[in-house]
Amino acid sequence: MATIYIDEEVGLDEPSQQGTEASPFKTLQFAYLQHPAEAQYLVRSPASDADADAVDGKVWKPAAKSALKKAVNYHDQQKKKLAREQELAVRRKQEEEERNAVLAKAKEIVLEEDTSLPAPVRIKLDEVGDHVKLRSVDDPDSKGTRVRVFGRVHRERKQKDVLFVTLRDGYGFMQVVISGKLAKTYEALTLTRETSMEILGEMRQVPAGARAPLDRELHADFYKIPTHWRAAGGDEAITNRVTADTDRSTLLNLRHLTLRGDVASSVLLVRDAVEHAFNQAFKELRIRKVSPPALVQTQVEGGATLFQLGYYGADAFLTQSSQLYLETCLPSMGDVYCIEKSFRAEKSLTRRHLSEFTHVEAELDFITFEDLLVNIEHMMCRVLEIVLSDPAIAGYIKNLNPDFKLPERPFMRMKYADAIEWLREHDIPNEEGQPHTFGDDIAEAAERRMTDEIKKPIFLTHFPAEIKAFYMQKDRDDARVTESVDCLMPGVGEIVGGSMRIDDNEALMAAFKREGLDPSTYYWYTDQRKYGSSPHGGWGLGLERFLAWLCNQHTVRDCTLYPRFMGRCAP
């Protein structure tokens, strides 16, 4: 048996080392792994006065018993670990061979539709009615309707020889039971989430104590999965690309996939219902819909937030608001509204800002400021009533925002001056860290703290003219302020902004001059005051903010299909 040498200074823990005096190892642990149970292990150690054979103050000495014991124990542990890994590798190989054999046999199974069965009725997954009968659990002789459905695999699980699939088609979900020969095909054994399927079978009641969408399930007798319908698996499986730990930026890059998730799809389904409800509520009040242009050559909310672009050799902008165009419709169409995109080039990354957002805007003719507030209040509450009257949409909202309650009317009214005093009394400073004073533009953080403490919708009114848009009508009793309003909601802040509009031509021209704007480019707007002016006003609601409040979403980015904000214009 050999003698193994260890030198911590010049040795190397590499398999190429020989363990000789000329080619020592660096550590005893590694040396023992390479050469276990040898005659002796000598370690290069400092020499004592009694060591006559010392070279350069060092001498070869037997390894300490405690160190050798640790090396032996470590070797035994590694040996057992290697044995386990080899055993596991053998087992995995055996399982893989068995699975490949099963899959090879499964590929031989060919499904054929039983033509003796009743012709299937094609339905959506949420479809109900007399034409969709369920086989009763208590009456085995009853017959359920044979149906044909299409959808994607939302969930799947196997229980013994039965495959349970939750199918999704954008309208609803359906539990599908696949058993017998159908559960043994190659397609069934390799089924991945998001795979598209066509399934035929009988509709049945779910057994007592079991749960399924609409308390029913489809017992398949035939299905098809064309090759190009199969969703990716392995590392490319959607469950590996979109996870709870995926960072926010990546999720936005994969927005096309995250839209398939329960939360994202629920928010967008609620959004669809909300847009429909706005249209219905406006129609109930005989307020007519128009479609103003998105390409404009004038500003509404200040030049700093304009997106500029070339337009056949001239300058043009993406609209900040359709308000000015809506005003031009009042004489010919009466009260009007639009649901269009607005664009703001704000260099802001807050959770409530988007560069492109959906703007619900209305203009009302021959009204007072109080009429305007009542209209905003009515529209918001009526839209919520319509949305919640749909049980399916109400269910989505309940899941997203369990504590949501319809706001009580009338909304709390608070003048800007009173809000300044409230903020001072509650020691909420302005952006400079100083107490708020009249004329401050109340910042988002302070605004949100106030609404969160008051815990109810607030109509914040009568803002100073200096911090509001040029077109806003001044209060006749206090020329310092405008007949303006922001509707604030707990958790979100401002959702609606509105005002009475200047209806006197001279006052409007003075406003243009104050803002340094050329009124000649607004001739189509100023002509409204020359040809039959009227007391009128309007409001604009950010649909994404409304949804963030209704669906309890942290950011408006999750309330639009593909969010656009500073730094993001994809996918």
Residue pairs with C-beta under 8 A, 6 or more apart in sequence:
1 37
1 38
1 39
2 19
2 35
2 38
2 39
3 38
3 39
3 40
3 41
3 42
4 19
4 25
4 31
4 35
4 38
4 40
4 41
4 42
5 11
5 19
5 20
5 21
5 24
5 25
5 41
5 42
5 44
5 60
6 24
6 25
6 26
6 27
6 28
6 31
6 41
6 42
6 43
6 44
6 63
7 24
7 25
7 26
7 43
7 44
8 26
8 27
8 43
8 44
9 44
10 24
11 17
11 24
11 25
11 26
11 27
11 44
12 24
12 25
12 26
13 25
13 26
13 27
13 30
15 34
17 23
17 24
17 25
17 34
19 25
19 31
19 34
19 35
21 60
24 44
25 31
25 34
28 41
28 43
28 63
28 67
28 68
28 71
29 70
29 71
29 74
31 41
31 71
32 41
32 68
32 71
32 72
32 74
32 75
33 74
33 75
33 78
36 72
36 75
40 62
40 63
41 62
41 63
41 68
41 71
42 60
42 61
42 62
42 63
43 60
43 61
43 62
43 63
43 64
43 67
44 58
44 59
44 60
45 58
45 59
45 60
45 61
46 57
46 58
46 59
47 54
47 57
47 58
47 59
51 59
53 59
63 71
102 189
103 186
103 189
103 190
106 184
106 185
106 186
106 188
106 189
107 186
109 181
109 184
109 185
109 186
111 181
111 182
111 185
111 222
111 223
112 222
113 200
113 221
113 222
114 221
114 222
117 146
117 221
118 146
119 146
120 146
120 147
120 148
120 200
121 131
121 132
121 145
121 146
121 147
121 148
122 147
122 148
122 149
123 131
123 132
123 147
123 148
123 149
124 149
124 169
124 171
124 172
125 149
125 151
125 167
125 168
125 169
125 171
125 172
125 173
125 174
125 213
126 171
126 172
126 173
126 213
126 214
126 392
127 171
127 172
128 214
131 145
132 145
132 147
132 203
133 143
133 144
133 145
133 203
134 144
134 145
134 203
134 204
134 205
134 216
135 142
135 143
135 144
135 202
135 203
135 204
135 205
136 142
136 205
137 204
137 205
137 206
137 207
137 208
143 202
144 202
144 203
144 204
144 219
145 202
145 203
146 200
146 201
146 202
146 203
146 221
147 200
147 201
147 202
147 203
147 218
148 198
148 199
148 200
149 167
149 169
149 174
149 198
149 199
149 218
150 169
150 196
150 197
150 198
150 199
151 167
151 168
151 169
151 174
151 196
151 197
151 199
152 167
152 168
152 169
152 194
152 195
152 196
152 197
152 231
152 260
153 165
153 166
153 167
153 168
153 191
153 192
153 193
153 194
153 195
153 197
153 231
154 166
154 167
154 168
154 173
154 193
155 165
155 166
155 193
156 163
156 164
156 165
156 166
156 191
156 193
157 163
157 164
158 164
158 183
161 179
161 180
161 183
161 184
162 177
162 178
162 179
162 183
163 177
163 178
163 179
163 182
163 183
163 188
163 191
164 175
164 176
164 177
164 178
165 175
165 176
165 178
165 191
165 197
166 173
166 174
166 175
166 176
166 213
167 173
167 174
167 175
167 176
167 197
167 199
168 260
170 265
172 213
172 214
172 392
173 213
174 212
174 213
174 214
174 216
174 217
174 218
175 206
175 212
175 213
175 216
175 217
175 218
176 199
176 201
176 217
176 218
176 219
176 220
177 217
177 218
177 219
177 220
178 188
178 220
178 223
179 219
179 220
182 188
182 220
182 221
182 222
182 223
187 223
187 225
187 230
190 230
190 233
191 225
192 230
192 231
192 232
192 233
192 237
193 231
193 237
193 238
193 239
194 231
194 238
194 260
195 225
195 229
195 230
195 231
196 225
196 229
196 231
197 223
197 224
197 225
197 229
198 223
198 224
198 225
199 218
199 220
199 222
199 223
200 220
200 221
200 222
200 223
201 218
201 219
201 220
201 221
201 222
202 218
202 219
202 221
203 216
203 217
203 218
203 219
204 216
204 217
204 218
204 219
205 215
205 216
206 212
206 215
206 216
206 217
231 237
231 238
232 238
234 240
238 257
238 260
241 254
241 257
242 251
242 254
242 257
242 258
242 261
246 254
251 258
252 557
252 563
252 568
253 570
253 571
255 561
255 562
255 563
255 571
256 571
258 264
259 265
259 268
259 561
262 399
263 400
263 558
264 558
266 396
266 399
266 400
266 551
267 400
267 547
267 551
267 553
267 558
267 559
268 561
269 393
269 396
270 387
270 393
270 396
270 397
270 400
270 547
270 550
270 551
271 543
271 547
271 559
273 386
273 387
273 390
273 393
274 383
274 387
274 543
274 546
274 547
274 550
275 339
275 358
275 543
276 386
277 382
277 383
277 384
277 386
277 387
278 337
278 339
278 360
278 379
278 383
279 289
279 339
280 386
281 379
281 382
281 383
281 386
282 288
282 289
282 337
282 362
282 379
284 382
285 335
285 375
285 378
285 379
286 334
286 335
287 334
287 335
287 336
287 337
287 362
287 364
288 329
288 333
288 334
288 335
288 336
288 337
289 336
289 337
289 338
289 339
290 325
290 326
290 329
290 333
290 336
290 337
290 338
291 338
291 340
292 319
292 322
292 325
292 326
292 338
292 340
293 319
293 325
294 318
294 319
294 340
294 341
294 343
295 311
295 316
295 317
295 318
295 319
296 316
296 317
296 318
296 319
297 311
297 314
297 315
297 316
297 317
297 521
298 317
298 324
298 521
298 522
298 525
299 306
299 317
299 320
299 517
300 319
300 320
300 321
300 323
300 324
300 469
300 471
301 320
301 321
301 344
301 469
302 320
302 469
304 345
305 320
305 344
305 345
305 346
306 317
306 318
306 320
306 345
307 317
307 318
307 343
307 345
307 355
308 315
308 316
308 317
309 315
309 316
309 317
309 318
310 316
318 343
319 340
319 341
319 342
319 343
320 342
320 343
320 344
321 342
321 359
321 361
321 540
322 338
322 340
322 342
322 359
322 361
323 361
323 363
323 471
323 538
323 540
324 471
324 522
324 525
326 336
326 337
326 338
326 361
326 362
326 363
326 538
327 363
327 501
327 525
327 528
327 536
327 538
328 524
328 525
328 528
329 336
329 363
330 336
330 363
330 365
330 528
330 534
330 536
331 365
331 528
331 531
331 532
334 365
335 362
335 363
335 364
335 365
336 362
336 363
337 360
337 361
337 362
337 363
338 359
338 360
338 361
339 358
339 359
339 360
339 361
339 543
340 358
340 359
340 361
341 356
341 357
341 358
341 359
342 356
342 357
342 358
342 359
342 540
343 355
343 356
344 353
344 354
344 355
344 357
345 355
346 353
346 355
346 566
347 566
348 565
348 566
349 565
349 566
349 567
350 444
351 554
351 555
351 556
351 557
352 444
352 492
352 493
352 545
352 548
352 555
352 556
353 556
353 565
354 544
354 556
354 557
354 560
354 563
354 564
354 565
355 564
355 565
355 566
356 560
356 564
357 542
357 543
357 544
357 556
357 560
358 542
358 543
358 544
358 560
359 540
359 541
359 542
359 543
360 540
360 541
360 542
360 543
360 546
361 538
361 539
361 540
361 541
362 375
362 379
362 538
362 539
363 536
363 537
363 538
364 371
364 372
364 375
364 536
364 537
364 538
365 534
365 536
366 534
366 535
366 536
367 375
367 500
367 535
367 536
367 537
368 500
368 535
369 461
369 483
369 485
369 500
369 537
371 537
372 483
372 485
372 498
372 499
372 500
372 537
372 538
372 539
373 411
373 413
373 459
373 461
373 485
375 539
376 459
376 485
376 487
376 496
376 498
376 539
377 409
377 410
377 411
377 459
380 407
380 457
380 487
380 496
380 541
380 546
381 406
381 407
381 409
384 406
384 407
384 550
385 406
387 393
387 394
387 397
387 550
388 394
388 397
388 406
396 551
397 404
397 550
397 551
398 404
400 551
400 552
400 553
401 550
401 551
401 552
403 552
404 550
404 552
407 456
407 457
408 456
411 456
411 457
411 458
411 459
411 487
412 454
412 456
412 457
412 458
412 459
413 458
413 459
413 461
414 422
414 458
414 459
414 460
414 461
415 460
415 461
415 462
415 481
416 442
416 460
416 461
416 462
416 463
416 464
416 481
417 438
417 462
417 481
419 442
419 450
419 460
420 436
420 437
420 438
420 440
420 442
422 450
423 435
423 436
423 442
423 446
423 450
424 435
424 436
426 449
426 450
426 453
428 436
428 446
428 449
428 450
429 435
429 436
429 446
430 436
430 437
430 440
430 442
430 443
430 446
431 443
436 442
436 446
438 464
439 464
439 466
439 467
441 467
442 460
444 493
447 460
447 488
447 493
447 494
448 491
448 492
448 493
450 458
450 488
451 458
451 488
451 489
451 490
451 491
451 492
451 493
452 490
452 491
454 490
455 490
456 490
457 487
457 488
457 489
457 490
458 487
458 488
459 485
459 486
459 487
460 485
460 486
460 487
460 488
461 483
461 484
461 485
462 475
462 478
462 481
462 482
462 483
462 484
463 481
463 482
463 484
463 486
464 480
464 481
464 482
465 472
465 474
465 479
465 480
465 481
465 482
468 482
468 484
468 499
469 499
470 511
470 512
470 514
470 515
470 517
471 499
471 501
471 502
471 508
471 511
472 482
472 483
472 484
472 499
472 500
472 501
472 502
473 482
473 483
473 499
473 500
473 501
473 502
473 503
473 537
474 481
474 482
474 483
474 502
474 507
475 481
475 482
475 483
482 499
482 500
483 499
483 500
483 537
484 497
484 498
484 499
484 500
485 496
485 497
485 498
485 499
485 539
486 494
486 496
486 497
487 494
487 495
487 496
487 497
487 498
488 494
488 495
489 495
489 545
489 549
490 549
491 548
491 549
491 552
492 545
492 548
492 549
493 545
494 545
495 541
495 542
495 545
495 546
495 549
496 539
496 540
496 541
496 542
497 539
497 540
498 537
498 538
498 539
498 540
499 537
499 538
499 539
500 535
500 536
500 537
501 536
501 537
501 538
502 508
502 511
502 529
503 529
503 533
503 534
503 535
503 536
504 529
504 533
505 526
505 529
505 530
505 533
508 519
508 526
508 529
509 519
509 526
512 518
512 519
512 522
519 526
542 556
543 559
544 556
544 559
544 560
545 556
545 559
547 553
547 556
547 559
548 554
548 555
548 556
548 558
548 559
551 559
553 559
556 563
557 563
557 565
562 571
